[in-house]
Amino acid sequence: MRKISNLLVALVGVEHFGIMVLEMFFWDHPVGRRIFGMTPEASAVSATLAANQGLYNGFLAAGLIWGLISDRREVKIFFLSCVVLAGLFGGLTAKTSIILTQALPAFTALLFVLLSSNSRKI
């Protein structure tokens, strides 16, 4: 169970690293416009905001990787909770699919972390 939870945490971390790259470096690029369904005008106007968003996603990814490397349960719980909350907020305010693509994987990983280490104290 612990190996599965660590794998899920790693997948959420990789996902957010990928989102960081997309938002910071490919937002105002044909690839980013296709993925996010934007016109060149819309991506140009919002590129600075997207880069800022991307940086935050990078921090989430870094925190999850830190939790894995240090094997600190409380770090994993904190950063997965942040991803769940950010995913719910994004799903309610920006695009509903964010709940499925970001909040749900993080929530699943969070459940596995909680269930796999219920004998360890935070």
C-alpha positions as CSV (number, residue, x, y, z in Angstrom):
1,M,0.0,0.0,0.0
2,R,2.8,2.4,0.8
3,K,4.5,1.8,-2.6
4,I,1.2,2.6,-4.3
5,S,0.8,5.8,-2.3
6,N,4.3,6.9,-3.1
7,L,3.7,6.2,-6.8
8,L,0.5,8.2,-6.7
9,V,2.2,11.1,-5.0
10,A,5.0,11.0,-7.6
11,L,2.4,11.0,-10.5
12,V,0.7,14.1,-9.0
13,G,4.1,15.7,-8.7
14,V,5.0,14.9,-12.3
15,E,1.6,16.2,-13.4
16,H,2.2,19.5,-11.7
17,F,5.7,19.8,-13.0
18,G,4.2,19.3,-16.5
19,I,1.6,22.0,-15.8
20,M,4.3,24.3,-14.7
21,V,6.2,23.8,-17.9
22,L,3.1,24.3,-20.0
23,E,2.0,27.5,-18.2
24,M,5.4,29.1,-17.9
25,F,7.0,28.2,-21.2
26,F,4.3,27.1,-23.7
27,W,1.3,29.2,-22.8
28,D,1.8,31.7,-25.7
29,H,2.9,29.0,-28.1
30,P,0.9,26.8,-30.5
31,V,1.2,23.8,-28.2
32,G,-0.1,25.7,-25.2
33,R,-2.9,27.4,-27.2
34,R,-4.0,24.0,-28.5
35,I,-3.9,22.4,-25.1
36,F,-5.7,25.2,-23.3
37,G,-8.0,26.1,-26.3
38,M,-7.0,29.7,-26.7
39,T,-6.5,32.2,-29.5
40,P,-3.1,33.8,-30.0
41,E,-4.6,37.1,-28.7
42,A,-5.9,35.5,-25.5
43,S,-2.7,33.7,-24.8
44,A,-0.6,36.8,-25.4
45,V,-2.7,38.9,-23.0
46,S,-2.7,36.3,-20.2
47,A,0.9,34.9,-20.6
48,T,2.3,36.7,-17.5
49,L,-0.6,35.5,-15.3
50,A,-0.1,32.0,-16.6
51,A,3.6,32.1,-15.9
52,N,2.8,33.1,-12.3
53,Q,0.3,30.2,-12.1
54,G,2.9,27.9,-13.5
55,L,5.4,28.9,-10.8
56,Y,2.9,27.9,-8.1
57,N,2.4,24.6,-9.8
58,G,6.1,24.1,-9.7
59,F,6.1,24.8,-5.9
60,L,3.4,22.1,-5.5
61,A,5.5,19.7,-7.5
62,A,8.6,20.5,-5.5
63,G,6.8,20.0,-2.3
64,L,5.5,16.6,-3.3
65,I,8.9,15.5,-4.4
66,W,10.3,16.8,-1.1
67,G,7.7,14.7,0.7
68,L,8.8,11.6,-1.3
69,I,12.6,12.1,-0.9
70,S,12.3,12.9,2.9
71,D,9.6,10.3,3.4
72,R,7.7,12.8,5.5
73,R,4.1,11.9,5.7
74,E,3.0,15.4,6.9
75,V,4.7,17.0,3.9
76,K,2.9,14.7,1.5
77,I,-0.4,15.4,3.3
78,F,0.1,19.2,3.2
79,F,1.0,19.5,-0.5
80,L,-1.6,17.0,-1.6
81,S,-4.2,18.9,0.4
82,C,-3.0,22.1,-1.4
83,V,-3.4,20.4,-4.8
84,V,-6.9,19.2,-3.9
85,L,-8.0,22.7,-2.7
86,A,-6.4,24.4,-5.7
87,G,-8.1,21.8,-8.1
88,L,-11.5,22.4,-6.5
89,F,-11.1,26.1,-6.7
90,G,-9.9,26.0,-10.3
91,G,-12.8,23.6,-11.1
92,L,-15.4,25.9,-9.6
93,T,-14.0,29.2,-11.0
94,A,-12.2,28.4,-14.2
95,K,-12.8,25.0,-15.9
96,T,-14.9,22.1,-14.4
97,S,-12.6,19.5,-15.8
98,I,-9.8,20.6,-13.4
99,I,-11.7,18.8,-10.7
100,L,-11.2,15.5,-12.5
101,T,-7.7,16.2,-13.9
102,Q,-6.0,17.7,-10.8
103,A,-8.2,17.5,-7.6
104,L,-9.3,13.9,-8.0
105,P,-5.8,12.4,-8.6
106,A,-4.4,14.4,-5.6
107,F,-7.4,13.3,-3.5
108,T,-6.8,9.7,-4.4
109,A,-3.1,10.0,-3.5
110,L,-4.0,11.7,-0.3
111,L,-6.3,8.8,0.7
112,F,-3.6,6.3,-0.1
113,V,-1.1,8.2,2.0
114,L,-3.5,8.4,4.9
115,L,-4.5,4.8,4.7
116,S,-1.0,3.4,4.1
117,S,0.6,5.1,7.1
118,N,-2.2,5.1,9.6
119,S,0.1,3.5,12.2
120,R,2.6,6.4,11.9
121,K,2.0,9.6,13.7
122,I,2.4,13.0,12.0
